[in-house]
Amino acid sequence: MQGKILFLDKSPSFYKEYPNLFSKYFKKIPREQINALSKAGYHYYHAVLCLDAIIDDGDFKKIPQMLTLQEESIKLLTSVYGLESEFWNLWDKRKAEYFEAVRIEKFLSKSDNFDFEAYQDLADKKSAFGKVAIDSLFSLEQNKDFYTYQKLLLSHKSFSVGFQLYDDVKDFKEDFEKGQFNYAIEQLKKGVDFDQYKQDITILNKILFIKGIGQSILSKSILQFEQAIAVLNDLGIQSEWLKTVIEMKVTIKNYLDITNGYLATITAKLELKNLQSNTYHFFDFNEIKDNRIKNGLDFIKSDFQQNYTDLKHIMYLGQLDGFENDINIHISDTFQRALLNDCFYTISNYYKLDISDFIKNECQYLIGLRNKDIIGGWSYFPTVHEIAADIDDLGQMIQFFVLSKNQQFVDEYCQNAITIALNERMLNNGGIETWVIPKEGQNKVQKRQEYFNATKWGKGPDVEVVANFTYSLAILDKEQYWDVIKKAISYIVDQQETKGYWESRWYYGNYYGTYVCLRSLREFEKDFKKEIRNALYFLTSSQNEDGGFSIDKNKASDPLSTALATLGLKLFFDKNYEAIKKAVIYLKNLQNEDGSWMAVDFIKPKVHEPYKSKTLTTAYVLKALSI
């Protein structure tokens, strides 16, 4: 029967061997007994999950599964203790505590009057079956150490209270919808009229953090874990239980840090809008007759007049991540601005616009963002000491300077970084590492950057970055860099996936990487017909019925993926190609009333924190429509 039970929950992994967490506090208990107790505990834990679903959600279909799990658990416990053990007295006590917790929770869900002490008691009783893990080992010990036993129960109480506080913050929306008691909801009620927001849970969840209540609860949670750690440190044993408590504390501190970072980025974005706008004017596009293009440029112009607030990447990098900077909020549009200007170059050529004055000012702006160290080049976030200059930013700047006929800036501001990248960071297989740092004679900052590259960012090479940089060298001086370009192209070809696309390290989806790799291969079309054909087949075969393309196969079509795929196709086909015509229709139909196209996840500098921008998506769509 046991082999047929299927567990699908996403609970923390430590629940699988809960009694084992405490085993170092109890001597001479055979491993097979601990394993049996762990298995029994995991079964009963799932039985309690079923019981919670029955009580909270009225999910009576869970009753057979719950009874089966309970039965299997009792069988295992009986095999260890028999029928006469004192363990069963503790078992009955914990069952009574759990059902008392159910009663208290139902009462508190209808009451506005409770104190934190009552909440602690509730959290402790709700975790009654967790305490059985400690009871079970204590019952097997020959020479019972009541002091250690009580200390473990005390640490478990603090752990359970801290975990419940954390859970209440995370489950705010879910508990609100179900009408369940939740400490975070109750605290928010004291200062917010819920009726004012017409039960809009998303807004209420944001207000929880805007008012600092969520952060306060998380800080209270961290304090509970610190209390548990202090109790366990008194016992002087380095156990799996102590390790688990410490890890949970770190998890919640990180969660709090992310929350603080999210709020800080919102504040920074609001402040940016209030700053003085750019000192120069956007270029004139009034002669364009196509209203879609004109409206799209109008939207980008409005963002330009607000300091490109939407375009900028704002990221919180706190000390918990190991960063040592003067500030935690970092704001940059270095790379984005270069990409945007590349799109403007295409649009202005297609519609014969004079954007020379605008480009001149943009050149000076981007030159001003150049690193002031001996290497030069550009960093994605110039204010982050741990981020070095990279060949992706460098390549984009080269393209911008060359295409705008300002090649003198390449000679003046790019050449040293190019030399270091090619002489010290190019591998035998033609790949070029992403970060521009000399290999020898590194100073203190460069050594730290090298460490972060090895431990956090990844050193590369990254195929989409190599392709972008290779293309920049080709348009800069193909003859001078011919040997480098040939080797890099060989590397790019070797990195192609069997389905025809190139997978990006720094970008979401497969369309940006495929586009920039195809762009580099176009000059070698005769030599790599098969690879190009496979890439084009990937693009055409992944087009959706609506004409759009998706960031991944499980999502709907989106404008950025569609624009990038279209740009890839237009490298080899004209605008009358069927897949291109369908994509263009999709893009035209998706434009918003304000002239924009929606923001889509684009750059992935940090896990679960994608960069996306309506301004940049709009620019790429306009570029795709203007070729």
Summary of the structure (lengths in Angstrom):
residues: 627
radius of gyration: 30.2
end to end distance: 64.9
largest distance: 92.9
contacts: 2044
relative contact order: 0.06
helix: 64%
strand: 3%
